[in-house]
Amino acid sequence: MQEHTLSSYDEQLAEIASDLNEMGRMAWRLTADALEALGSSDAAKAHEVIEADKPIDEMQQRIEQLAVLTIAKYQPMAVDLRVLVAAMRVANDLERVGDLAKNIAKRTIAIDAPLRSQKLMTSFRQLSKLVLSQLETVLAAYAARDGKMASEVRARDGEVDAIHTSVFRELLTYMLEDTRNIAMCTHLLFCAKNIERIGDHATNVAETLHYVLTGEMLEDDRPKADASSQAS
Amino acid sequence: MQEHTLSSYDEQLAEIASDLNEMGRMAWRLTADALEALGSSDAAKAHEVIEADKPIDEMQQRIEQLAVLTIAKYQPMAVDLRVLVAAMRVANDLERVGDLAKNIAKRTIAIDAPLRSQKLMTSFRQLSKLVLSQLETVLAAYAARDGKMASEVRARDGEVDAIHTSVFRELLTYMLEDTRNIAMCTHLLFCAKNIERIGDHATNVAETLHYVLTGEMLEDDRPKADASSQAS
């Protein structure tokens, strides 16, 4: 771990909060760009997304390092300690969001053909729009320490899962209809799954905010409507 | 964060190391059981795997809490601080391994039919065997602080990716041959991907050990042979 000159405790906290905000914006932007590249079969944009994931990884390491050094130097207790642990958790979730967006971009390049099914495109757009909104809302809730807004994000994850399951079924149908769709639809199955998982990370951020505000970890008992791993 | 009575620094470090070993054994066991359930279409075993993931999640929280409180209380520097940060990272990777094993178990229940292709079963067995060996080796390397053994795990990740890509292609062929295979093969595509990702987490543990031993983070430049997200 590199040496890092620590300024005052409050300055450290403000710097971490600001980095986390910046990282949230970067992860949201990368997701939006990946989904736009996917929707418009834009290989050039997909290549940009792949490149732009690296600064997000670096930001995670920076936040982890700052948080750990702040804990070591100032020995914060209770809520102050939770804020720092939470910063590391959120940075971890946002790093995963970046990876998932990058994977969508890689598959966009592999697909290299427009989606021919209008119905499928509409479903993908619906899923993308909801997940981007979930991510945006939870990042705003986190910055504002708004537990109510975060709970709403958590409650809506079931909706993400339901749309994902429906996209999953449509893709299966499309594969059954014409075997020439199989290779492309396989990539799209993974893209849909990645979008759904970005939604899960938004939910994780909501749960981390609950932990900051209350000191309690939420049990993983939120309504699960993603039946895609059970579908037969 | 709960209060935790801290004993001496060395005792704390020993407790964290012991928890991490235990967590490694749990995650390896869960993976082995999930892969056995998948290979033998054993729904009862798959249900056991789903249940057994919870203690792994709890162990992660426990290790994170202990590591953070130890950092706050003892303000360790240099290698001591790295050991604690690394414990949190490894616990995070092992928690993800548990989730991936659980997802394989869920899909095993959904598939509910034996794999009819001998060739496919052989490929899955080969992939499973290699990934279990990677996980076992990296956990032993981590416990023994054996950087050389860990490097070997990292070097072999390309082999995991190559087998995964080959399984991916076989599954596509199998779907093209007979559309009745599509639903089952879709689950198997995700299972294969999950196994490959368990291999990635083994590699992450190897990289975390390198960080403990040297203070340097490895760039993500290891040979990538997983062409499945590029395959068209």
Interface residues (C-beta under 8 A of the other chain):
Chain A: M1 D57 Q61 E64 V68 I71 A72 K73 Q75 P76 M77 A78 L81 R82 L84 V85 M88 N92 N103 K106 R107 I109 A110 I111 D112 L172 M175 L176 T179 I182 A183 T186 H187 L189 F190 K193 G215 M217 D220 S229 Q230 A231 S232
Chain B: M1 D57 Q61 E64 V68 I71 A72 K73 Q75 P76 M77 A78 L81 R82 L84 V85 M88 N92 N103 K106 R107 I109 A110 I111 D112 L172 M175 L176 T179 I182 A183 T186 H187 L189 F190 K193 G215 M217 D220 S229 Q230 A231 S232
